[in-house]
Amino acid sequence: MAEESPISYEDLANIEEDFEEVDTEIVRQQYALSAPLYATRSTTVSQIPNFWPLVLEQAPPELDSFISASDSQIFGESLLSLNVTRPELENGAAGHPRSLKIDFTFKPNDFFEDTELSKTFSYRRAKDGWTGLVSEPVKIHWKKGKDLSEGLNDNAVALFDARKKAGNMLARDVPEYKKLQEKLESLNGANTSFFTFFGWVSGRRYVTAEEHEAATKEHAARREKRKAGEKVEVPEVSEEDEEAADDSEVEVHEAGEQVAVTIAEDLWPNAIKFFTQAQELGEMSDVDFEEDDEDEESGEDEPVDIRALVGGKDKGKAAKRLSDGGPPAKKQKK
């Protein structure tokens, strides 16, 4: 018979939450300390032509896998800058440091009217204990016949607005829900444009600021009770509630949170490293990444080479994607 341990699950839960608090405080302090450095870097790289398109050329696979050939064309020809901030910490605010705001600035281009696209991700806690990022979908003003999202962004915005008007962010009886659901079913995952990222809402379901505030207070109260040695009952989630919490059937991007976190915690802080890798790749001699003969005979679209789009060298070019429908070929990195 196993010896009974004097340590309870509540004790372990408290330790885990203590670690989480430390991690959160590290993010908070790091943001404050690095802000002046990022400001200096932004000023410096703004004087380097095509800095951010070349950074994206070397994007980590968690991001690169969601960039299509047409997306690469937009980035290569039009992207001027990228910026990441923690909006709940701005101006000395004491909000959650894991909330993000990602800003893209573009030159006028053939695809959309916007010169700035910004998306905010709020770190929220749901009443059932779930935590993660949620975001309001962002409308992109596509030019006629140029919508790379194939209507998904507009449908996501329409559903979000309809639910907001109805006062129920889980509503499924609004016409916009069925319209988006059917649109996604008809595409069957065929749309792979990065720009559907701007229509992303949640990997689970949207959590309002009001629900987050109430859930955070309840969580803090339960934690204090556990620390005081009281036994705390964790509310059980019914199967019906679990189904209601799953909005995957109307989510336009399969990995919005992953992409946001990758940009904020990998691409953004390591931008100079990725830019240097792109430069080194361009300077490699006697190296040429060619398509397979089979791909040439298939008649598929030509791969997009960001270096060519931004005036890079022909040698060492990196093919972004064999076609709009297939997975991208990852670039060689040193």
N, C-alpha and C positions, 0 to 999 in steps of 0.2 A: 504494500500500500504506500502510495506516494506521500511524502511528508508535506504537511500543510504549510504553505508559505505565509508569513505575516504581512507580506506585501500584497496590496489589492490592485485591481485594474485601475482604480481611481488614482492611486499613487503614480502609476506609470503614465496615466493620461496627463496628470499635472506636470510631470517631468517633460513630456513631449511638448506641452504648451509653453513651458519655460524656454525650451530650445527655440520654439517658433517665435517667441517674443524677442529673443536675442537676435535671431536672423533678421527679423523685421527692423530692429533698431540698427543693425549693421547697414541695411539698405538705406535707412534714413540718414545716418551719419555720412555714408559714402556719397550720397547725392549732394549733401551740403558741401562736403570737402572738394568734390570734383567739379562742381558747377562752374567755377572760374576757369578751370582748365578746358572744359568743353566750350566755353565762350571764346577762349583764345583759339582753340582748334577750329571752330566754325569760321572765325574771321580769316584764319590762315588758308583753310581749304577752299574758301569762296574765291580765292585768287588762282586756284588750280583748275584749268578747264577739264570738265567731264570727270571730276573727282568721284561723285556719287554713282554715276553709271558704271564706272570701273570697279567701285566697291561692290556693287550688286553683281557684277560679273563673277566675283569670287564668293558669292553668298553661300553660307552653310547649307547643307542639304535640306534641313528642316524648313528653309525658306525657298531655296532654289527649286524644289520639286513642285512649287505652286506658281512658277513664273513661266508663262508660255512664250512662244516665238513673238506673237504680237505684243505681249507685255514688254518683252525685251526691246522691241522696236521703240515703244513709247519711252522707256527709261533711257535708251541709248541716245535718242534724238532730242528728248525734251526735259529730262529730270535735271533740275538745278540744285536742289538741296533736300536734305532729310534732317529732321530734328526730333529728338525724344525728350520729353519732360515728364515730371511726376506732379501733375496738377494739384494734388491734395497737399503738397508740401510747399507750393509757391507762396512767396511773400510771408514766410514764417508760419504758415498754416500747419496744424498738427494732425492732418488727416492720415490716411493709410498710404505708406510709401509704395505699395505694389500697384496702385492705380497709375495708368499710363496715358500719355497723349503723344501720338505720332503724327508729324506734319510732313507732307510732301509738297514741294514747290516745283512747278513746271513752267517751261516756256510755252507759248501758244503752239498747239499741235493739231493734227488732223483728226484726232479722236474725240476729245471733249473740250468744252468751253472753259472749264475750271483751270485756274492757274495755281490754286492751292486746294489740297485735299487733306483734311485733318480728321483723325478718328480718336475718340477718347474711350478708354477702357477703365471701368470702375471695379475695384475689388469689393465684392459684396459677400455677405453671409445670409443664407436662406434660413427660414424658420425650422427646417429639418436638419440644420447643421452643416449643409454643404457650403463650401467657400470657393470662390474663383472669380474670374473676370467676366463682366458682362458689358455690352456696348449697344448704343443706339445705332441703327443703320444709317449710313451717310449717302445722300443722293448725289449721283454723278450726272452732270448735264452732258450727256453724250450727243455728239453730232449725228445727223441723220445717217442711218445705216452703219454706224460705227460702234454700236454698243457691244463691247466684248463680253459683257455679262449676260447677253441675250435676254435682257429684261429682268433678270433675277434681282438686281439691285433695286430697281423701281418697285418690284413686287414686295421685296422685304420692307422697304420704307412704307408702302401702302398698308401692309399688315400691321406693322408697329403702330402707325398712326390710328388705324381702325381700333386696335385694342386699347390704345390710350384713350380714345374718345369714348369707348364703351366702359371704361373704368375697370377693365379686367385684362391684365397682361397675359392671361392664360386662355383667353377666349378662343374657342374653335368654331363657334357658330357664326362668325362674321364671314361674308363672302370672300374676303381677301385671303383667308386661311386656305380655303379649298382651291382658290386660284393658284396660289403659290405651291401648294402641295402637288397639284396636277402638273404644274410647270416643271417642277423638279423630277417628277416621275417620268415625264416625257423626255427630258434630257438624259435621265438615267446616269448622272454623274459625268456626262460628256463635256460639260463646260469646265474648263480648267484655268480660266483667266485669274490672275492674281487679283484683279480689281473686284471680284466678288467678295474679297476680304472686307471691303468697305460696307458690305451689307450684312456682315456677321453680327449676331446678337449674343449667342451663348452656346457653350458646349452642352448645355442642359436645358435651362430655361431662363428667361429674364427675371432678375430680382430687383425690385424697386428700392429706392433709397429708404422709404418708410419701412418696408419689410426688413431691410438690412439693419436699420437702427434698433427696431424692436428685438430682432434675433440676437444682435450683439449684446444688448442689455440682459436678455435671458441667459445667454451663454456666460456672461461675466458673473451673474448671480449664482449659476450652477457651479462655476469654478470656485467661487468663494466658499460655497458649502462643502465642496470636496476637500478644500484645503483645511477646513475646520473639522474634518473627520466625519462629516455627515454623509450618509449614503444618498446618492442622487439618482433618481430614475430618469433614464434617457427615453424621451418620447419615441414610441414606435411609429414607423412610417407604414401606412397601409399600402396595399398593392395599387389601389385606386389613386392614392396620392403620388405614388412613384410614376404611374402612367401619365398623370397630369403634369409631372415635372419634366417629362421628356418631350422636347420640342424639335427633335432631330428631323422629323418629317418636313419641317418648314425652315430648316437651317440651310442657307445658301452656300456656306463655306464649311468644309469638314474639319478645319483645324485653325480657326481664327485665333484662338488663345495661344496656340503653339507658335503661330507666325508672329503675333504681337510680342510675345516673350523673347523669341529668337532675335527679332529686330532690336528690342530694348536691351537685352542682356548679352548679345553676341555681336551682331552686326554693328550697332552703334558704338559700344566701347572699343571695339577692335577695328574700326574703320580704316585707320592708317595701315594696319597690318594687311588687311584685304587689298587695299589700294597698292601697296608695295608688291604683293603677290601678283597682282594683275600686271604691273610694270615688269616684273621679272619674267613673267610668262611671255610678254610681248618681245622681250629682248633675247629670248632663247633662239639660237641659230640652228638652221637645218632641222627644224621641227615643224611638222605640219599635220594638224589633226584632220584626217580625211574621213568622209563617209564611206561606209561599206558599199561595195559594188551593188549588193542587193538593194540597198536603200536608193541608190542612184537610178536603178532600173524600175523601181516601184512608182516613180513619178510623184513622190510626195513633195511637199513644200521644201524649199531650200532652208537650211538652218540659219538662224539669225546670229550674227557675230557682232557683239556689242563693240568690240575694238574697231571693227570696220565702220560701224555707225558713228562712232565718236572720233574717227580719224586715226585709229590705231594702225599698227603695222599688220601686213598680211601674214607675216610669219608668226607662228604660235597662236593662231586664232583659236578661239574656243567656241565650239558649236553649242548653242543654248538648248535646242530641242530639234529632234528630227522632224516633228510635225506638231501641229497644234493639238493633236489628239493623244500623243504618246508621252511617256515620261521624259524629262529632260536629261541630256547627257551631262554628267557632272564634269566640271573643268578639272584639269590637272593642276594640283597645287604643289608648291615646293615646301 
